[in-house]
Structures are given as structure tokens and as C-alpha cells.
């Protein structure tokens, strides 16, 4: 690369900042690979994360078109030069990887690789993955490698920070899994309590109706109407809980479609009218989309279970590169001055934590007797 010291340092700094900005493992891997290829001016770059079965759990490439990647076929196995870097955990810098005795097993559709630079991404003694580049965009020395010792040292620095970013992303995903598990446990507990109460009332009312059938048929009829109402409410609780316990289809459907689907079901399951409007929102970073979905679910839970609202309106619209989610209800509302006492009961603390964790902010406006508006804004990617 023809960078001066300042521009080179700026490029490295930008790459490191980009890696630390992402929380999802897949996003971190893609950023590492793209940064490495750009910094070292290579035609191709890739990063493989090994699994425990002789293959790669994840394999991310940069410089290869979607059509080429499809033609290449399944993810590679841990063989040849890749296996050597994983097992020996040492850097490899080669003038022509095709002449290396460990080279082999490459698909026919694979791009032609010549000069090669690869090294492991390590966290202490654990090899998290293998990062490699091929075909440096420069004139090659006769029989030599276009990648220099300086390139190897630069890639080593990038790999060290890549290990930190990848470890942090894994920890984030693990904590997110635990949080989701905790939410499911809470929802299951709520479901058990709500349905148990409804079924208990249903049983008592049915018993009362049975006792009244002969001596007071009119009252028995009223009690049976109440039985029907309680049964319908129990069914509503079950349907709503199924929606909340079901994993969100964010990856497949995106935030707008996922919100629309869940809100349509909630609208059918509850007596209150629940509506959704989404306008001009582009795909957001995965962490932001998940945070918005969870905040929407918590706010909807409050509005439908606690506020007595007749109408809950959810809107999602674009603001700059980001988006704004707003949940408004016409329910009982509360006094913001008592928010410290009400905060945990209404999930406001967890909602603020979610918004802050995704780089966004949460605003709550409420007045007793006049409903509540919860607004969450995220900056986008």
C-alpha cells in the first residue's frame, strides 16, 4: 500500500474501531476480514472459525462474489494449509501457496491463489480461528511473496484485536441467550399464574352453575355465560403467551415484518385494539433490531395487561440512518414522579438497559388517566 505513516495509522485505527463497534459474531467476522483485505491491499481475504468435527463452524470471505461463493460449494474442511495453521498456530507467508506440499483439496471453482499470508487468531492458548489473505495487489519479487514482514506484523496486530472483538461478541451472544432464557422463564411463570387463576375461577363458576340449575335456572344461565367468558379469557392468555415465547424471526423476516406479525396476533388475542404502522425503515444492526423488538414486547405487555387500554398504537419510522419506535396507549397511565417505584414493575429499567446497550435511548411520557407513550430511538449502522 502507498500509505504514509499518518494515513496508515488512521486506517489501522478505523479497522480496530469498526471491529469493536459490532456485537454480533457474524458482523465481527465480516468486519475483520474486510479490514484485513483493505489494510494489506489483497485481492482475497478469509477467516474460518473451526468446529469440533473437522470443519468450520463459520467461514467468512471478502473479495469473492456471491456467484463465485455459491459455485465453490460447501464450507471447507480443516485440511492442508488451513489445518496446519490451526494445529501449529504459526504464521505462514508463501510466495506461491500452490507449490506448498500441504496445498490441495481446493474446489475447481475456487479463485486462483498465489502469494499467501495466514496466521491464527488466538485467545491465549485457544485458537479461535485462522485469518488469511491471498494475491497482494503489487509487483511480486522474482519467486517471492508480495506480502512483507511488515504486512505480517500488521496482520498480527489486527489478529490480536480480532481475538478480543470475537471473544466479546461471543460473551454478548451468550449473555443475550441467558437474558432470553430468563424472559421465557418469567413469561412462563406469568402464563401459569394467569391461566391458573382463570381456570380456578372457571371451576368455581361452573360448580355454582351446577348448584343453581334446578332451583334458579336464570342465575344458572348467568353463571354459564360467565363460564364462557372466563374460558375465552384463558384462551386469550394462552395465545398471547405462545406469541411471546416463540423465538422472533428477526434474521429471516426483519424487524418490521416480525413486529407486524406479533402485533396482528396480539390484536386478535386481546380485547384492546392493537395497531402497527411501519414507514421507510431500512435494515438495522442485529443488536439494535433485537433491542427494539424486546422493548416493543415489554411495552405491549404493560399496555395490554396492566393499563386497561382500549387502543395501543405501535409505530416504527426512519430517522436519519436509524429508527424510532413508539408505543402509545390510552390506558390508565401513571405519575412519572413515582417512576422509581413503578419502574421495575413496568419493566422500564430493563427497557432502558436494552436501549442503552444497543446505543439508543428510551423516553417515557405518562399522565394518570391519559395513557403512556414509550419511545425508543437507535442510531442505525
N, C-alpha and C positions, 0 to 999 in steps of 0.2 A: 504494500500500500504506500502511496505517496502522501503520507500524513506528516505534518510537522509535530513536534512534541506536544504542543497545546491541543491540536485537533485530535491527536492520538489519545491523549488523556481524557478529552471530552467524550470521545467515542466509547472508551472503556467505562467511564463513569455512567454514561447513558445506558449502556448494556447492563451494568450492575443494578442501577435503579429500576430498569424495566423488569429484571428478574424478581426483585423484592416487592414489586407492585402487585403481583398476582398471588392469589391464594389457592387456586385450583391446580392440582398436579399437572394436568394436561397443558394448561396455559403456561405454567412454568417451563415445562419441557420444550414447548414450541418457541418460547422466548429465548431460551438458552441456545437452541440450535440456530435460530435466525441471527442472534447476536454473534455467535462464533463465526458463522459464514461471512457476515459483513465485516467483522473486525479483521479477519485474516484473509479477506478477499479471495475466497474459494468458490469453486463452481457448485460443489455439493457439501452438505453437512448432514449429520445424523446423530441421534442419541438413542441408545437402547437401554431399557431397564429390564434386567433379567427376571425370569420367574424361577420357580423351584423345580421345573420339569425339563430343563434343557432348551428352553426357548426364551422369548422375550415377552414380558407382560405388556410392555408398551415400546413402540419404536416410532420415533418422530423424525421426519426428514425435511430438509429445506433445499430448494433448487431443483426438485423433481416435480413435474406437473402431475395433476390428478390422473390424467390419462396414462402417463408412464407408471405411476404408482399402482394403478389397477392392473396394468399389464404385467408388472413384476410378480404379483401374486401374494401368497400368504406371508406373514411375518417371518423373518429369517430365524433359523435355529442358531444355537450357540456353537458355531463351528469355525474352523480356520482362524483367521487373524482376529476375529471378534472374540472367540473363545480364549485365545491366548491373552488378550488384554484383560479379560475378566479374571482369568485364573492367575496370571502372573502379576497383574496390577502394575504394569510398567508402560511407559510411553513408547510409541512406535512411530518412527519417521522414516519413510521409504521413498526412494526415487521412482520405483515402479512396483506397485503392490502386486501386479500380475505375475511378477517374477519371483515373488516370495514363495518358498515351499509350502507355506500354510494357506496360500490363496487357493480357493476352489469352492465349488458348490454355489456359484452365483447364478441366478436365473438369466436366461438368454436375453430377456427384455431389460435387464439392469443396465443403467448407463455405464459407459466405459470409464473405469477409474485408472489413473496413472499414479502421480505422486500422491502421497498419503501421509496424514498426520492424525494419530489417535492416542487417547490416553484415558485412563479410568477416572470416574467421578467417585471420590471416596469420602466416607464419613468415618474417620479413624481407621479401623481395620476392615470395615464393611465397604464393599464395592457396590455403590448404588446404581451404577450404570457405566456405559462406555460411550465416549464422545469422540467422533472422528470427522475429519474433513478430507476432501479429495479435490485434485485438479486446481492448484493455485493459479490465479489469473496473472501470470508473469512469464517472462522468458526463463526457461529452465537451464541450469548449468549442465554441461555435457555429462549425461549419465547420472546426474544428481537430482536432488529433490528441490522443488521450488519453495517448500516450507523451510524456514530457517530456524536456528536455535532460538532467536528472539520470538518467533512465532510460537514455538513450543512453550517457552516461558509464559507468554501472554495467555495461551490457551490453558496453561496450568493455573494461572490466577483466576481465569474465568471458571475453571472446573471447581476450584475451592469454593467460590461464591455460589456456584451452581449447586454444590452439595448442601450448603446452608439453606438456599432457597427451596430445594427439593425436600429437605427434612422438615422445614417449617410448613410447607404445603401439605405434607403427609400428616403432620400433627394437627393442622387445621381441619383436614378432612376427617381425621379420627374424632376430634372434638365435636365436629358437626354431626357425625354419626351418633355420638353419645347424646348430644342435645336432642336429636330427632327421637332417639330411643326414650329419653326422658319425657318428651312431649307425648309420645304414644302411650306411655305408662299413665301420664296424667289424664289423657283423653279416655283411656280405658277405664280409669277409676271414675271419672265423671259419668261415663256411659253406664257403668254398673250402678252408681248411686241414682242417677236419673231414672233409668228403666226400672230399677228395683222399687223405687217409690211409686212409679206409675202402676206397676204390676200389683203392689201391695194394695193401693187404692182400688184397683180394678177388682181384686179378690173380695175386699170388704164390701164394695158396692154390689157385686154380684150376689154375695151372701144376703145383703139387705133386701135385694130384689126378690130373692127366693123366699125369704120370710114373709114378704108382703103380697105375694101373688094371690093367695086365697082371700085374705082379709081386706086388702086395699089395692085392688088392681091398678087404679090410677097412679098411685105413688110408685107401685112396682114398675109401671111403664116409664115414669120419670127416671127411676134408678137405672133402668136398662138403657135409656138414652145416654145417661152418664157413663155407663159401661162402654158404649160405642165411642164416646168422646175420648175417654182415657185410653182405649185401645189404639185410636188414631194417633194420639199424642205419643204413646210408646213407640209406635211405628216411625213417627217423625224423628224421634230421638235416635233410633237405630240408623235410619237413612243418613242423617246428618253426621253421625259418628263414622259411618263407613266412608263418607267423603273425606273427612278429616284424617282418618287413619290410613287411607290409601296413599301410597307414595306419589308425589307430584310428578307429572310428566313433563317437567321443565326441559330436559335435554331433548326430548322428541318434539314437543309441541311449542315451546317457548312460553314466556310469561303471560302474554295477552290471551292466548288460547287456553292455557291452564286456568287462569282466573275466570275466564268466561264460563268454562265448563263447570267449575266448582260452584260458581255463583248461581248458575242455572239450576243446579241440583238443590242448593240451599233455598232458592226461591220456591221450589216445589215442596220442599220438606217442611217449611215454616209458614206460619200464618202471615208473617210480615212480608211485604213486597221487597224483593232484593233485586236491584238492577245494576248493570255494568256497562260502562262506555269506555272504549279504548281508542285513542287517537294518535296516529303518527309516531308510535314508539318503535324504535329500532331495537335490535338485539343488544342487551346489556351484558357486562361481565357476569359470569355464572354466580359469583358470590352475591352480587347486587340483586340479581333476579330472585335468588332463593330468599334473601333477606326480605325483599318486598312481598313475596308470597306468604312468608310466615307472619309478617306484620299484618297483612290483609286478613289472614285466617284468625289471628288473635283478636283483631278489632271487630271482625264479623261475629266471632263468638260472644264478645261482650255485648254487642248491639242486639243480637238475637236472643241471648239467654238472660241478660241482666237489665237491659234498658227499657224493655216493653215497647220498643219502636214499632210503628206501623210501616215505615219505609226506611230502607237502608240503601244508600246510593254509593256505588264504588266507581271512581273514575281513574283512569291512567292516561296521562298525556305527556308528550315530549316537552322538555325544557332544555334548550341548548343541546349538548351531547348526551344529557342524562334524561331523567324522567321524574314525574311527580305522581305519587299515588295518594288518593284522597278517599276516605271512608266517612260518610256523613249519615247520621241517623236522627230521627225526630223523637227519640226516646226521652227518658227522664233526666238525662244529663247529670252533672254533679258540680260541686263547687270546687274550682281549681285550687282554692286555698286549703282544701282538705286532701289534695292530691297525694301528699306523703302517706296518709293513711289508706287512701284508696288505690295508690299506685300498684302495690303488689297484687291486691285483689283483682284489679282490672288488667294485669299483665303489662302495665305501662313501663315498668322497669325493664322487663325483658325486651319490649319493643324498642325502647331507646338503645339498649345494648346492641340489638340486631342492627339498627340503623347506623349507629356509630361504628360497629365492626365492619360494615360494608362501605365506610367512607361517606355516609349520608347523614341526614339529620331528621329528627322527628318533632313535629309541632302538634300540641293537643289544645283544642279550644272547646270549652263546655260551659253551659249555664244550666242551673237546675230548672227543669221543666221545659227546656228549649233544645235539648239534644246535644250531640257531641260531634265534632269533626276531628279526625286524626289524619295528619298529612305527613308523608314521608318523601323526601327528595334525595336522589342519588346523582352523582356527577357523571355517570357513564364511564366509558373506557377511553 
